[in-house]
Amino acid sequence: MKILHTADWHLGKRLQDFGRLQEQRDVLAEIVQLANQEDVDLVLVAGDLFDTFNPDPLAEDLLYSTLKDLTAGGRRTVVAIAGNHDNPDRIEAQDHFGRECGIIFAGFPKTEVKSHALSCEAKLLRSAPGFIELQLPRHTAPVRIILTPYANETRMRSYFGTTSLDDELRQSLRGHWETLADTYMDKEGINLLMAHLFVMKRGGEQPEESDDERSILQVGGASVVYTDMIPPQVQYVALGHLHRYQEMAGGPCPVLYSSSPLAYSFAEADQQKYVMLIDAQPQKDVTVTPIPLKTGKRLLRPRFKRVEEAVDWLEQNPNCYAEITMQTTTYLTSEERRQLQQAHESLVTIIPDVRDLEDEVEETAPTIDLTQSMETLFTNYFKNRNKGQQPNERLQQLFKEILATDPE
């Protein structure tokens, strides 16, 4: 059985004042083409389908038309779950219509897909809260999937009956997974888990995450799920949330973040994006092949000491979004900023790094980490000037609007 794993589409997302919808159309068309080319049987979309709870109608149209295209006229099944950027009720509202052409939606960790005959070639054999078992065309072995869409801690505690301790919550989630695996996952089928969570090896190094996703990791380690919680029956774990392709160690099987299909922030600058192709059989280890995606502009963040060098680079690299840092002895003039802006239609940000270049080697005072995003730099500056106080949401929104304003 061939399975395609993708995640974090974030449809409708912008890069400051730059729309990305056409790039999203193009990269999703590439994913559909890959699914057809590889003749996959099942597609897993592991959350963050949209970028906001109330997506633009064009983003909604792109999601549902793409998922329908992925079904190949009902021959291929698609299973999609909600992420932390999605409205789970909105996602589940389309489930009845989705199943008419082979798409199954789950918005909540204990969603139960109602058992009935699908109008496509697949069959829903069994379901339970957070679980489905499917019979796919061309295969005698069923595929079982534990589904764990994102839920905040309040919802998680209500679903799993805990009241306070994070370890209690993790033990309840682990028990839920183990019960489903012990009840439904024997060796006669293909056993999968799909989740939109922050997953890492217990005691291991924290995985990389983009600026947009850091809010999901709570202070003190709450909401972190460990790979040793995954039931031994599971053959592959399809994760969403982190935007970089990475495999989490410490589990009984491959535990992978597939990556987002496009780079969505400069924390993902120059990252290669992927979808995962999984070849699975009952009772055997799966084979995972990362397939690089070719569509979409790269995000690049070069540094320069002279405006002429920056202009030359910008003119030679038109097919990217650029965030450039100018290391100079004086602030840029309005004319220099205009030269830079006119040299590139997708120049997102110009970061001034004003310093005495001759004394740079001897400099001992701490310097600002200019690899951070402009929003992070602003937040750190505000906290430094206001005794550690965070800027409120209104002030952060005003700052974002200033960033999106063209210089005069």
C-alpha positions as CSV (number, residue, x, y, z in Angstrom):
1,M,0.0,0.0,0.0
2,K,1.3,3.4,-1.0
3,I,0.6,6.3,1.4
4,L,1.3,10.0,0.8
5,H,1.8,12.2,4.0
6,T,1.7,15.9,3.8
7,A,0.8,18.7,6.3
8,D,0.7,22.4,7.2
9,W,-0.7,23.8,4.0
10,H,-1.8,27.0,5.8
11,L,-4.0,28.0,2.9
12,G,-4.6,31.8,2.8
13,K,-1.3,32.6,4.6
14,R,0.5,35.8,3.6
15,L,4.1,36.8,4.0
16,Q,3.6,40.3,5.4
17,D,1.9,42.1,2.5
18,F,2.7,39.5,-0.1
19,G,-0.1,37.0,-1.0
20,R,0.9,33.4,-1.5
21,L,-2.3,31.9,-2.9
22,Q,-1.0,31.3,-6.4
23,E,2.1,29.6,-5.0
24,Q,-0.2,27.5,-2.9
25,R,-2.3,26.6,-6.0
26,D,0.9,25.6,-7.8
27,V,2.5,23.5,-5.0
28,L,-0.8,21.7,-4.3
29,A,-1.1,20.9,-8.0
30,E,2.4,19.4,-7.7
31,I,1.3,17.3,-4.8
32,V,-1.7,16.0,-6.7
33,Q,0.5,15.2,-9.7
34,L,2.9,13.3,-7.4
35,A,0.0,11.3,-5.9
36,N,-1.1,10.3,-9.4
37,Q,2.4,9.7,-10.6
38,E,3.2,7.4,-7.7
39,D,-0.3,5.8,-7.8
40,V,-0.8,6.2,-4.1
41,D,-3.7,4.5,-2.3
42,L,-4.2,6.9,0.7
43,V,-3.3,10.5,1.4
44,L,-2.9,11.8,4.9
45,V,-3.1,15.6,5.6
46,A,-1.9,16.1,9.1
47,G,-3.5,19.5,10.1
48,D,-3.2,23.2,9.7
49,L,-5.2,23.0,6.5
50,F,-5.9,26.8,6.8
51,D,-3.9,29.6,8.3
52,T,-6.8,31.1,10.3
53,F,-10.0,30.1,12.0
54,N,-11.9,32.1,9.4
55,P,-10.2,31.6,6.1
56,D,-10.7,33.5,2.9
57,P,-13.3,32.0,0.5
58,L,-10.5,31.5,-2.1
59,A,-8.5,29.5,0.4
60,E,-11.6,27.4,1.2
61,D,-12.2,26.7,-2.5
62,L,-8.5,25.7,-3.0
63,L,-8.7,23.3,-0.1
64,Y,-11.8,21.4,-1.1
65,S,-11.0,21.4,-4.8
66,T,-7.5,20.0,-4.1
67,L,-8.7,17.3,-1.7
68,K,-11.2,16.3,-4.4
69,D,-8.5,16.1,-7.0
70,L,-6.4,14.0,-4.7
71,T,-9.2,11.4,-4.5
72,A,-8.8,10.7,-8.3
73,G,-12.6,10.5,-8.7
74,G,-13.2,8.5,-5.6
75,R,-10.5,5.8,-6.2
76,R,-8.1,7.2,-3.6
77,T,-9.0,8.0,0.0
78,V,-8.0,11.2,1.7
79,V,-8.0,11.7,5.5
80,A,-7.5,15.2,6.9
81,I,-7.3,16.4,10.5
82,A,-7.5,19.9,12.1
83,G,-4.4,21.7,13.3
84,N,-3.9,24.5,15.8
85,H,-4.6,27.1,13.1
86,D,-7.9,25.4,12.1
87,N,-11.4,25.8,13.4
88,P,-12.2,22.2,14.2
89,D,-16.0,22.7,13.8
90,R,-15.5,24.3,10.4
91,I,-13.3,21.3,9.4
92,E,-15.9,18.7,10.5
93,A,-18.8,20.6,9.0
94,Q,-17.7,19.3,5.6
95,D,-17.2,15.7,6.6
96,H,-20.5,14.4,5.3
97,F,-20.0,15.9,1.9
98,G,-16.4,15.0,1.9
99,R,-17.1,11.3,2.4
100,E,-19.3,11.4,-0.7
101,C,-16.1,11.5,-2.8
102,G,-13.6,9.7,-0.5
103,I,-12.5,12.5,2.0
104,I,-12.7,12.0,5.7
105,F,-12.3,15.0,8.1
106,A,-11.6,14.9,11.8
107,G,-11.6,18.1,13.9
108,F,-11.3,16.8,17.5
109,P,-9.1,14.2,19.3
110,K,-12.1,12.0,20.0
111,T,-14.1,12.6,16.8
112,E,-16.0,9.5,15.8
113,V,-16.7,9.1,12.1
114,K,-20.2,7.7,11.7
115,S,-20.2,4.3,10.2
116,H,-21.9,4.1,6.8
117,A,-21.2,3.1,3.3
118,L,-19.0,5.5,1.5
119,S,-19.9,6.7,-2.0
120,C,-16.4,6.0,-3.2
121,E,-14.5,2.8,-3.8
122,A,-13.2,2.6,-0.2
123,K,-15.2,1.1,2.7
124,L,-15.4,2.3,6.3
125,L,-15.1,-1.0,8.2
126,R,-15.0,0.2,11.8
127,S,-14.8,3.5,13.8
128,A,-14.4,4.6,17.3
129,P,-13.6,8.0,19.0
130,G,-10.3,8.9,17.4
131,F,-10.0,5.9,15.2
132,I,-11.0,4.6,11.7
133,E,-10.5,1.3,9.9
134,L,-10.7,1.4,6.1
135,Q,-10.8,-1.2,3.3
136,L,-9.1,0.4,0.3
137,P,-9.6,-0.7,-3.3
138,R,-6.8,-3.0,-4.6
139,H,-5.9,-4.2,-1.1
140,T,-7.2,-7.1,1.0
141,A,-5.4,-5.9,4.2
142,P,-7.3,-3.1,6.0
143,V,-5.6,0.2,7.1
144,R,-6.2,1.4,10.7
145,I,-5.6,5.0,11.6
146,I,-5.5,6.6,15.1
147,L,-6.5,10.2,14.6
148,T,-5.4,13.0,17.0
149,P,-6.2,16.5,15.7
150,Y,-4.8,19.4,17.7
151,A,-6.7,20.5,20.8
152,N,-5.6,23.1,23.4
153,E,-4.9,21.9,26.9
154,T,-8.4,22.8,28.2
155,R,-10.0,20.7,25.5
156,M,-7.5,17.9,25.9
157,R,-8.2,17.7,29.6
158,S,-12.0,17.6,29.0
159,Y,-11.5,14.8,26.4
160,F,-9.3,12.7,28.6
161,G,-10.7,13.4,32.0
162,T,-7.7,15.0,33.7
163,T,-7.8,18.2,35.7
164,S,-4.3,19.4,36.4
165,L,-1.0,17.7,35.9
166,D,0.7,17.6,32.5
167,D,2.0,14.1,33.2
168,E,-1.6,13.0,33.9
169,L,-2.7,14.4,30.6
170,R,0.1,12.6,28.7
171,Q,-0.7,9.3,30.5
172,S,-4.4,9.7,29.6
173,L,-3.5,10.3,25.9
174,R,-1.1,7.4,26.0
175,G,-3.8,5.2,27.5
176,H,-6.2,6.3,24.8
177,W,-3.8,5.4,22.1
178,E,-2.9,2.0,23.7
179,T,-6.6,1.1,24.1
180,L,-7.3,1.8,20.4
181,A,-4.2,-0.1,19.3
182,D,-4.9,-3.1,21.6
183,T,-8.5,-3.2,20.5
184,Y,-8.2,-2.7,16.7
185,M,-4.6,-3.1,15.5
186,D,-3.6,-6.7,15.0
187,K,-0.9,-7.9,12.6
188,E,-3.4,-8.5,9.7
189,G,-3.6,-4.8,8.7
190,I,-1.6,-1.7,8.3
191,N,-1.5,0.4,11.4
192,L,-0.9,4.2,11.4
193,L,-1.2,7.2,13.7
194,M,-1.8,10.7,12.4
195,A,-1.5,13.7,14.8
196,H,-1.0,17.5,14.9
197,L,1.1,17.8,18.1
198,F,4.5,18.8,19.4
199,V,6.3,15.5,19.5
200,M,9.8,14.8,20.7
201,K,12.0,12.2,22.2
202,R,11.8,12.1,26.0
203,G,15.0,13.8,27.3
204,G,16.1,14.7,23.8
205,E,16.9,17.9,22.1
206,Q,13.8,20.1,21.3
207,P,13.1,20.0,17.6
208,E,13.2,23.1,15.5
209,E,9.9,25.0,15.0
210,S,9.1,28.2,13.0
211,D,8.1,31.5,14.5
212,D,4.4,31.0,13.7
213,E,4.2,27.7,15.6
214,R,6.0,28.4,18.9
215,S,2.7,29.2,20.7
216,I,1.7,25.5,20.7
217,L,4.6,24.6,23.1
218,Q,3.4,25.8,26.5
219,V,5.7,27.0,29.3
220,G,7.2,24.2,31.4
221,G,6.7,21.5,28.7
222,A,3.0,21.2,28.8
223,S,1.5,19.9,25.5
224,V,4.7,18.0,24.7
225,V,4.1,14.4,23.6
226,Y,6.9,11.9,23.7
227,T,7.7,9.3,21.1
228,D,7.8,6.5,23.7
229,M,4.1,7.0,24.2
230,I,3.4,5.6,20.7
231,P,1.9,2.0,20.8
232,P,4.2,-0.7,19.5
233,Q,1.6,-1.8,17.0
234,V,1.9,1.4,15.0
235,Q,4.0,1.2,11.8
236,Y,4.2,4.9,10.9
237,V,3.3,8.2,12.6
238,A,2.3,11.1,10.3
239,L,2.8,14.4,12.1
240,G,1.9,18.0,11.4
241,H,2.8,21.2,13.2
242,L,6.5,21.7,12.7
243,H,7.4,23.1,9.3
244,R,10.7,21.5,8.7
245,Y,11.1,17.9,7.6
246,Q,12.4,15.9,10.5
247,E,12.2,12.5,12.1
248,M,11.7,12.1,15.8
249,A,13.8,9.5,17.5
250,G,12.7,7.2,20.4
251,G,9.6,5.7,18.9
252,P,8.7,2.1,17.8
253,C,8.5,3.2,14.1
254,P,9.3,6.1,11.9
255,V,7.8,9.3,13.4
256,L,8.0,12.1,10.9
257,Y,7.1,15.7,10.3
258,S,6.6,15.9,6.5
259,S,7.2,19.7,6.4
260,S,5.0,22.5,5.1
261,P,4.8,22.6,1.3
262,L,6.1,26.2,1.2
263,A,8.4,28.2,3.4
264,Y,6.1,30.5,5.4
265,S,8.5,32.6,7.5
266,F,12.2,33.6,7.4
267,A,12.9,31.1,10.2
268,E,12.4,28.6,7.3
269,A,14.8,30.4,5.0
270,D,16.2,28.2,2.2
271,Q,14.6,25.1,3.6
272,Q,13.8,22.3,1.2
273,K,10.2,21.2,1.5
274,Y,8.9,17.6,1.1
275,V,6.0,15.1,1.0
276,M,6.5,11.6,2.4
277,L,5.9,8.5,0.3
278,I,5.3,5.5,2.5
279,D,5.3,1.9,1.3
280,A,3.5,-0.2,3.9
281,Q,2.6,-3.9,4.4
282,P,1.2,-5.8,7.3
283,Q,3.8,-7.1,9.9
284,K,6.7,-5.3,8.1
285,D,8.7,-2.2,8.6
286,V,7.5,0.6,6.3
287,T,9.8,2.2,3.7
288,V,9.7,6.0,3.8
289,T,10.9,8.1,0.8
290,P,11.0,11.9,1.2
291,I,10.0,13.5,-2.1
292,P,11.3,17.1,-2.5
293,L,8.8,19.7,-3.8
294,K,10.0,21.9,-6.6
295,T,7.3,24.6,-6.6
296,G,7.3,27.9,-4.7
297,K,9.6,30.8,-4.0
298,R,12.5,30.3,-1.6
299,L,12.9,32.7,1.3
300,L,16.5,34.0,1.5
301,R,18.2,36.4,4.1
302,P,21.6,37.6,2.8
303,R,23.8,40.2,4.4
304,F,25.7,43.1,2.7
305,K,28.0,45.9,3.6
306,R,27.4,48.0,0.4
307,V,24.2,49.0,-1.2
308,E,25.6,48.4,-4.7
309,E,26.3,44.7,-3.7
310,A,22.8,44.3,-2.4
311,V,21.2,45.8,-5.5
312,D,23.3,43.5,-7.7
313,W,22.3,40.4,-5.7
314,L,18.6,41.4,-5.7
315,E,18.6,41.8,-9.5
316,Q,20.3,38.4,-10.0
317,N,17.8,36.6,-7.6
318,P,14.4,37.7,-8.7
319,N,12.5,34.4,-7.9
320,C,12.6,34.6,-4.1
321,Y,11.4,36.5,-1.1
322,A,14.3,38.4,0.4
323,E,15.0,39.7,3.8
324,I,18.3,41.6,3.6
325,T,20.6,42.9,6.3
326,M,22.6,46.0,5.6
327,Q,25.7,46.2,7.8
328,T,26.7,49.9,7.5
329,T,28.3,52.7,9.5
330,T,25.3,55.0,9.0
331,Y,21.6,54.5,8.5
332,L,20.3,54.0,5.0
333,T,19.1,57.1,3.2
334,S,15.6,57.2,1.6
335,E,17.3,57.1,-1.8
336,E,19.3,54.0,-0.9
337,R,16.1,52.3,0.4
338,R,14.3,53.2,-2.8
339,Q,17.2,51.7,-4.9
340,L,16.9,48.4,-2.9
341,Q,13.1,48.3,-3.2
342,Q,13.1,49.0,-6.9
343,A,15.7,46.2,-7.5
344,H,13.4,43.4,-6.4
345,E,9.6,43.1,-6.4
346,S,9.6,40.6,-3.5
347,L,11.9,42.4,-1.0
348,V,10.1,41.8,2.2
349,T,12.3,43.5,4.8
350,I,15.5,45.6,5.1
351,I,17.2,45.2,8.4
352,P,19.8,47.9,9.3
353,D,22.9,46.7,11.2
354,V,24.6,50.0,12.0
355,R,28.1,49.6,13.5
356,D,31.6,50.9,13.3
357,L,33.0,48.4,10.8
358,E,36.7,49.2,11.6
359,D,36.2,48.4,15.2
360,E,34.0,45.4,14.6
361,V,36.7,42.8,15.5
362,E,37.4,44.6,18.8
363,E,33.8,45.0,19.8
364,T,33.1,43.4,23.1
365,A,29.6,44.6,23.9
366,P,26.8,42.1,23.2
367,T,25.2,42.4,19.8
368,I,21.6,41.8,18.7
369,D,20.8,38.5,17.0
370,L,19.7,39.9,13.6
371,T,18.9,36.4,12.3
372,Q,15.6,36.7,14.3
373,S,12.4,37.9,12.6
374,M,11.5,41.6,12.8
375,E,8.6,40.8,15.1
376,T,10.9,39.0,17.5
377,L,13.4,41.9,17.4
378,F,10.6,44.4,18.2
379,T,9.3,42.3,21.0
380,N,12.8,41.9,22.6
381,Y,13.4,45.7,22.2
382,F,10.1,46.6,23.8
383,K,10.7,44.2,26.8
384,N,14.2,45.7,27.2
385,R,12.8,49.2,27.4
386,N,9.8,48.3,29.6
387,K,11.2,46.1,32.4
388,G,10.3,42.8,30.7
389,Q,6.7,43.7,29.8
390,Q,5.4,42.1,26.6
391,P,3.8,44.4,24.0
392,N,0.1,43.9,23.8
393,E,-1.7,42.4,20.8
394,R,-2.8,45.9,19.5
395,L,0.8,47.2,19.6
396,Q,2.1,44.1,17.8
397,Q,-0.6,44.4,15.1
398,L,0.4,48.1,14.6
399,F,4.0,47.1,14.2
400,K,3.1,44.5,11.6
401,E,1.1,47.1,9.7
402,I,4.1,49.4,9.7
403,L,6.3,46.6,8.3
404,A,3.8,46.2,5.5
405,T,3.9,49.9,4.6
406,D,6.0,50.9,1.5
407,P,8.7,53.4,2.4
408,E,8.3,56.9,1.0
